[in-house]
Every structure is written in structure tokens, then in C-alpha cells.
């Protein structure tokens, strides 16, 4: 099973990398598949790559659904 999870951008390192926060975890990810990323954006992240942007409301709903399902956000990233 593959799972992409929403994470908030806390720093844009350069055109190809950003740091994101997912729960208490901060991780550097690749931006090769997404353009125009800014601090505060939410990205769908899978195995260290941003797959696309997601709005804040949808990100929150997805995170709540994962928590309700008993997923550990730290293990999902």
C-alpha cells in the first residue's frame, strides 16, 4: 500500500528541496514534481517527494482521518 500524506512547508531550501513538518517530524523533501512552492503550502509527500499541492482544509481533513484510523503520522511520512 502506498500512502501520500499532507505536510506543511516550513522552509524552501532551493528550487528542488524544502523542509516540511508532519506532526513533530521535520523532513527535507524533493520538489522536482511540484512548482511554485512557498512556506505555508501543504504538499502531498510520498517517500521523500512532493507529489502535489493540497489546500489547508483538505490537508487537515486528511490528517484527522489518518489519526482517526490510528495511523502514526511519524511512521507515515
C-alpha positions as CSV (number, residue, x, y, z in Angstrom):
1,X,0.0,0.0,0.0
2,X,1.3,3.4,-0.9
3,X,0.4,6.5,1.2
4,X,1.0,10.1,0.5
5,X,0.5,12.4,3.5
6,X,0.0,16.1,3.7
7,X,2.9,18.1,5.2
8,X,3.3,21.8,5.7
9,X,6.3,23.6,4.1
10,X,8.3,25.4,6.8
11,X,11.3,26.3,4.6
12,X,12.1,26.4,0.9
13,X,15.8,25.4,0.7
14,X,16.1,25.9,-3.1
15,X,14.2,25.2,-6.3
16,X,14.5,21.4,-5.7
17,X,14.2,21.0,-1.9
18,X,12.1,22.1,1.0
19,X,11.7,21.3,4.7
20,X,8.3,20.1,5.8
21,X,6.6,19.4,9.1
22,X,4.4,16.4,9.7
23,X,3.3,16.2,13.3
24,X,6.5,16.5,15.3
25,X,8.8,15.4,12.4
26,X,10.7,17.8,10.2
27,X,12.0,16.3,6.9
28,X,13.7,17.6,3.8
29,X,11.9,16.5,0.6
30,X,12.4,16.8,-3.1
31,X,10.3,19.3,-5.1
32,X,11.1,18.0,-8.6
33,X,7.4,17.3,-9.3
34,X,5.9,20.5,-7.9
35,X,6.4,24.1,-8.9
36,X,6.0,27.4,-7.1
37,X,6.2,26.1,-3.5
38,X,6.1,28.6,-0.7
39,X,6.3,28.5,3.1
40,X,2.9,27.6,4.4
41,X,1.9,25.5,1.5
42,X,0.7,21.9,2.1
43,X,2.2,19.2,-0.1
44,X,1.3,15.6,-0.5
45,X,4.5,13.7,0.3
46,X,5.4,10.2,-0.5
47,X,8.9,8.6,0.1
48,X,10.6,12.0,0.3
49,X,9.0,13.5,-2.9
50,X,6.3,16.1,-3.0
51,X,3.6,14.8,-5.4
52,X,1.4,17.9,-5.5
53,X,-0.1,20.8,-3.5
54,X,-3.2,20.4,-1.4
55,X,-5.2,23.2,0.3
56,X,-5.1,23.6,4.1
57,X,-8.7,22.5,4.6
58,X,-8.2,19.2,2.7
59,X,-4.8,18.7,4.4
60,X,-6.5,19.0,7.9
61,X,-9.3,16.6,6.9
62,X,-6.8,14.1,5.7
63,X,-4.6,14.3,8.8
64,X,-7.7,13.9,11.0
65,X,-8.8,10.9,9.0
66,X,-5.3,9.3,9.5
67,X,-5.4,10.0,13.2
68,X,-8.9,8.5,13.5
69,X,-7.7,5.4,11.6
70,X,-5.0,5.0,14.2
71,X,-2.1,5.8,11.9
72,X,1.1,7.1,13.4
73,X,1.9,10.3,11.4
74,X,5.6,9.9,12.2
75,X,5.6,6.4,10.6
76,X,3.5,7.5,7.6
77,X,6.0,10.1,6.3
